[in-house]
Each structure stands twice: as C-alpha cells, then as structure tokens.
C-alpha cells in the first residue's frame, strides 16, 4: 500500500481546533499572557485559580507550536541533565532542578485529571541508556548525580529496546500524554469567568507602563502585567537573544508491522542522541539536532531517523514527520522571572533545553507565584538575571558565532543563479537591484520570492530544504517561502519581492 507521510506532528493531526476569536478592539485584564503553548496556558490557568483575570494572546493556534511538536515526554529524568547541572552549578542547583522538574511532572498529571482533559496520560519509566561502551560512564555519572539530586533512579534497568545497550538509568512514574490535546484542555479551562483566549493574533509590540499594552495588528490588551511565553522571547529588551542558542531537532512517527512501541521513553547518553517515545499506537523517534539555520550540507535528518527506525523495528510505514526548535541557555539552566532586573511588569520563561513539557509546568508555578506575590523556592535559582561566571566562555562563543553569521553573510559572495535555474521544490539566492532575494519554486512551477534579511536583527537567512523554510542562523527565526513568520524571535514577515528576472 502506497501511503504519504504527513508533514506535521501526529499531535496536530487529530486535535480539532477550538477556534478562539482573534483579538480586536481593546480588552482589559490583570495579566496578559503572550503565547498559547504549555507555559502560557498553564500560567494563565494557575493565575485564574488565584482569582486573576487573564487574557492569552496566541499568534497561531493554541498548542500548535513546540507544545504540539514534540515527543510527548513529561519527565524529570532528562538525558544527562543532572551531571551537567551539578558540574556547572553545583549539587544544590541539581537538587533544585530535580524538585522543580518533579513538581512540573506532577502538576501536569494533576491538571489533566482535575480538568478532565482527554489527553491519554500514561505513567512510564524514563530511561537514559548507553548506546556504546563509551557512553557507560556517562550513564553511571548521571545515575549518581540524579540520586544526589534526590531522584529515586535505578541503575541497570533493562530498557526494553530492540538493540544492544550498555547500561541504563531509569526513573519510574514519569508521563506520556497527547501534548496538543492537553494544551487544548488547558485553553478550555482558561476561557470563561472573565478570562479570555485569543488565537491568530500575533503580538507586534509590548509597551511597559501603567497599564502595559500588548498590541496586535487588530487589537490591544491592556494589563497590569505581561508574561512573555513565546518559547524564544520576542522582545529584544533583556538581551535574551545573546544568551540563548536555538537548536532544531527532527521527529518521525512510525506504524509497526510487528510488535509494539517500547514501553519506556528512552534517550541515549551520547551525542548525537537518539530519543524514543510512543503515542498510543505509533513509535516516535527524535534526534539529528543542529544549531537552527545551520544544518550541515548533505545531511538528511528525516532519512537518518527513518533508517534508524527500519534498522531496529519492523516498520510498516512512516506516518508523520515534523521538527521543532528549542532555545538552549548559555549556562544550561532555564530562565524564568522578570524580563529585566528590578522591573516587575513584564515576565518571561524560556530556555527549556528540549525538555519543555516538564519545565514549562514548573516555569508556570514560578511565574504564578511571582505574579501573586507568593514566595517560591526556585525563583532565585532560575532567575534570568543570575550571573554564571563559569559559563562565560560559552556566552562568548555564542556571540562570536552570531557576529560571524551577521558579518560573514554580508561579505559572502552571492549565489549568481537566476530564477530560471531554480528546480521545482528547491530554492536559491539571487542578487539583483533589490538586494539578496530568496527564490523558491514550488512543485507547480510557481516562484515565491522574499527579502533574505531577517526582520529580527538583519542576519541573512538560509534555506532549510527539510522544512522548506527560510531559517536564521543567528537566533533561529523562521519564515515560510512567502515570508510569513513561522518561529520567533522575529515578529514581522519578510518583505515579498517580485521574482527577479524571469520565470520558467
Ligand atoms: Fe535574530 Fe534573525 S533571529 S537576526
């Protein structure tokens, strides 16, 4: 049977859109939340429960960003996170991260149950395994660091995987669920009783003041305070873009001819990492990550994942494929708190390092506590304004890379291709009097041309042929072939251009 692989996540495929209205006119509330993913919706719901009137403003559809494009793992055991945090920040930081992550997992379970969300939650063991003899030390170190951080991990669990492993550490009672349905359930719980959810409302501006103003093309929310929960922060104040590196990773879902997907959710300890998960009936594989906008030429992430799946399982078909982006903080701790030091009107949560389902939940706990004046035991630890002296070299490397992309791209000789030479399904850079133009030819032969200057800070975009998007190597903004923003921090579309010269 010939089937077609869906070019989106399986979580997006079967969640009906609720169809919340877009923002128009002026709406007044206590707290405006920008971003309708797990972080924004969970924060909004916790605030609503505390008697706060909230309005969530989502650029696209609730839960349709990275909240609906992931492996569905809600876990406090996260590859080799505890060894790294203990090494870079000390044992107390690792213990805080463990307690916060565990609270995040349990909050998700509690909200799913209490709100009656139809999201198929299943308790599973999370596993970090050694895929080679060389990775065994990393697994043992992770077991020790996680145990010291207070997690009841077990070493040498049998990870139920169809290939050899060389040791594994496991943590029971973690969660798998349908992440987009969970987001939809959160949104339904937020809406009503003076609280609002708006979709298809991209925020262009946030003005701090009394009140703050959150502005879209069609409307404004006025609020005492604002939470920026856009995954990668959309405001340049706070200089988050200098402290985060966006990375992109890829996923495939496979229907098996024989056998069932593994009962555990697993990830290998080394690099590149292979991540295994499951829906109710499909195997999910993830990996092949790279800095956003900077995939090595010749790499084929979906082909690699598909080959891995076929090597180890009896795959009947690859049903879905998708990718997602994550901001990695320079010092490897999430950033949750006020946007700028000393100011308490705008808040942010970001830097989840690919473990956003548990981290977004504990970020929401911290944000809700800060916004309602309750003490929170982890707020200082994850404050965006901490100083991480030991991570200074990483910070320097990040910004050198961005500078090199900014300057290097301006110096690089342009591609001299003309539009006539662009084959269907491919893109080229063409230089003419308009400057550098990105030209993509679709399968029907139609040309799509856009300016290639990222509308965030002006880096030159590169074509991502796996996703057919124009991606920014500096901070990870992404645009479709007609210039619409797919991913921030950019909030404005690329100017569209007439295809230079001719058409085929
Ligand atoms: Fe910052 Fe493009 S995302 S310059």
Boltz pocket constraint, residues with backbone or C-beta under 6 A from the ligand:
constraints:
  - pocket:
      binder: B
      contacts: [[A, 241], [A, 454], [A, 455], [A, 456], [A, 457], [A, 458], [A, 459], [A, 472], [A, 473], [A, 474], [A, 475], [A, 476], [A, 477], [A, 488], [A, 489], [A, 490]]
      max_distance: 6.0
